[in-house]
Amino acid sequence: MTVSLISLAAVAILTVADQLIKYVIERDLQPVLSAEFINGFIGWRYVRNTGAAFGSFSQSTALLSVFTGIVLLAGIVYVLSGKLKSKYCLVCATLIISGGLGNLIDRIFRGYVVDFIEVQFMDFAVFNFADILVTVGAFMLIGYLIYDIFRERSEKKKGDGNG
């Protein structure tokens, strides 16, 4: 099995996990709206998010869905193309695509994204498992790109005889 197919299998598994979690949240948390998990630290709060990050663009669910779908399709095509040689970057892409797909499924079939994780020790948006996947994947990718920029500069300096 090729690395890109393994990545797509991981996307499927993570997306199904996201949808199963949201199903349980809708079934069990929606009626009560909130529940304690770790008192004063993190809790569960049922929120229907019709927008994007932190509820932005809440009146543009259709536009968000189309834009997200295009970005996800481009990401999947790129993963399948085999041009993404770094396994680390492939993991990043897998996480980002999985989370994006999980939230896109919500927007298409529910008309909103199910958010449920509430940070209680500070003022922060309620979010979900898919958001965690996108955020972790994006931060990993940003970290890699920053590292790669510094590595290339260091190698260039050594090649110029200045280092």
C-alpha positions as CSV (number, residue, x, y, z in Angstrom):
1,M,0.0,0.0,0.0
2,T,1.4,3.4,-1.0
3,V,2.0,6.1,1.6
4,S,-0.6,8.3,0.0
5,L,-3.2,5.5,0.3
6,I,-2.3,5.0,3.9
7,S,-2.8,8.7,4.4
8,L,-6.2,8.6,2.9
9,A,-7.1,5.6,5.1
10,A,-6.0,7.7,8.1
11,V,-8.2,10.5,6.8
12,A,-11.2,8.1,6.7
13,I,-10.5,6.8,10.2
14,L,-10.1,10.3,11.7
15,T,-13.2,11.6,9.9
16,V,-15.3,8.7,11.0
17,A,-14.0,9.2,14.6
18,D,-15.0,12.9,14.4
19,Q,-18.5,12.1,13.2
20,L,-19.0,9.4,15.8
21,I,-17.9,11.8,18.6
22,K,-20.3,14.5,17.2
23,Y,-23.1,11.9,17.0
24,V,-22.6,11.1,20.7
25,I,-22.4,14.7,21.6
26,E,-25.7,15.5,19.8
27,R,-27.4,12.5,21.3
28,D,-26.2,12.9,24.9
29,L,-25.0,16.5,25.4
30,Q,-27.5,18.5,23.4
31,P,-30.4,17.8,25.8
32,V,-28.4,19.1,28.8
33,L,-26.3,21.7,26.9
34,S,-23.2,21.4,29.2
35,A,-21.4,19.1,31.6
36,E,-18.3,19.3,33.7
37,F,-15.3,17.3,32.7
38,I,-12.3,18.7,34.7
39,N,-13.8,21.3,36.9
40,G,-12.5,24.8,36.2
41,F,-10.2,23.5,33.4
42,I,-12.3,22.0,30.6
43,G,-15.9,21.1,30.1
44,W,-18.4,20.1,27.6
45,R,-20.8,22.6,26.1
46,Y,-23.0,22.0,23.1
47,V,-22.8,24.7,20.5
48,R,-24.1,24.8,16.9
49,N,-21.6,26.8,15.0
50,T,-22.9,28.1,11.6
51,G,-19.6,29.9,10.8
52,A,-15.9,29.2,10.6
53,A,-13.3,29.7,13.2
54,F,-14.7,31.3,16.3
55,G,-18.1,31.7,14.7
56,S,-16.8,34.1,11.9
57,F,-18.8,34.1,8.6
58,S,-21.8,32.7,10.4
59,Q,-24.1,33.9,7.6
60,S,-22.0,32.2,4.9
61,T,-22.4,28.5,5.5
62,A,-22.8,27.7,1.8
63,L,-19.8,29.8,0.8
64,L,-17.7,28.2,3.5
65,S,-18.8,24.8,2.4
66,V,-17.8,25.4,-1.2
67,F,-14.5,27.0,-0.3
68,T,-13.6,24.2,2.2
69,G,-14.6,21.6,-0.4
70,I,-12.3,23.1,-3.0
71,V,-9.4,23.3,-0.6
72,L,-9.9,19.7,0.6
73,L,-10.2,18.4,-3.0
74,A,-6.9,20.2,-3.9
75,G,-5.3,18.7,-0.8
76,I,-6.4,15.2,-1.5
77,V,-5.3,15.5,-5.2
78,Y,-1.9,16.7,-4.0
79,V,-1.6,13.8,-1.5
80,L,-2.5,11.3,-4.2
81,S,-0.1,12.8,-6.7
82,G,2.8,11.5,-4.8
83,K,4.5,14.9,-5.0
84,L,4.5,15.3,-1.2
85,K,7.8,13.5,-0.4
86,S,8.1,14.4,3.3
87,K,6.3,11.9,5.5
88,Y,6.1,14.6,8.2
89,C,4.3,17.0,5.8
90,L,2.1,14.1,4.8
91,V,1.0,13.6,8.4
92,C,0.3,17.4,8.6
93,A,-1.8,17.2,5.4
94,T,-3.6,14.1,6.8
95,L,-4.6,15.9,10.0
96,I,-5.7,19.1,8.2
97,I,-7.7,17.2,5.6
98,S,-9.4,15.0,8.2
99,G,-10.5,17.9,10.4
100,G,-11.6,20.0,7.4
101,L,-13.6,17.0,6.1
102,G,-15.2,16.4,9.4
103,N,-16.4,20.0,9.7
104,L,-17.5,20.1,6.0
105,I,-19.7,17.0,6.6
106,D,-21.3,18.9,9.5
107,R,-22.0,21.9,7.4
108,I,-23.4,19.9,4.5
109,F,-25.6,17.5,6.4
110,R,-26.4,19.5,9.6
111,G,-26.2,23.0,8.4
112,Y,-23.9,23.8,11.3
113,V,-20.7,22.4,12.9
114,V,-21.1,20.7,16.3
115,D,-18.7,22.2,18.8
116,F,-18.4,20.9,22.3
117,I,-15.0,21.4,24.0
118,E,-15.0,24.4,26.3
119,V,-11.8,25.7,27.9
120,Q,-12.9,27.1,31.3
121,F,-9.8,28.6,32.7
122,M,-9.7,31.4,30.0
123,D,-12.0,33.1,27.5
124,F,-11.8,30.9,24.4
125,A,-14.1,29.6,21.7
126,V,-15.9,26.3,22.0
127,F,-14.3,23.9,19.5
128,N,-14.4,20.2,18.5
129,F,-12.1,17.2,17.6
130,A,-12.0,18.3,13.9
131,D,-10.7,21.7,14.9
132,I,-8.0,20.1,17.0
133,L,-6.9,18.0,13.9
134,V,-6.7,21.1,11.7
135,T,-4.9,23.2,14.3
136,V,-2.4,20.6,15.3
137,G,-1.7,19.8,11.6
138,A,-1.3,23.5,10.7
139,F,1.0,24.2,13.6
140,M,3.1,21.2,12.8
141,L,3.3,22.3,9.2
142,I,4.2,25.9,10.1
143,G,6.9,24.7,12.5
144,Y,8.3,22.5,9.8
145,L,8.3,25.3,7.3
146,I,10.1,27.7,9.7
147,Y,12.6,25.0,10.5
148,D,13.2,24.3,6.8
149,I,13.7,28.0,6.1
150,F,16.4,28.2,8.8
151,R,18.0,24.9,7.6
152,E,18.2,26.1,4.0
153,R,19.8,29.4,5.1
154,S,22.3,27.6,7.2
155,E,23.2,25.2,4.3
156,K,23.5,28.2,2.0
157,K,25.9,30.0,4.3
158,K,28.0,26.8,4.6
159,G,28.0,26.5,0.8
160,D,29.1,30.1,0.4
161,G,32.1,29.5,2.7
162,N,30.8,32.0,5.3
163,G,29.9,29.5,8.0
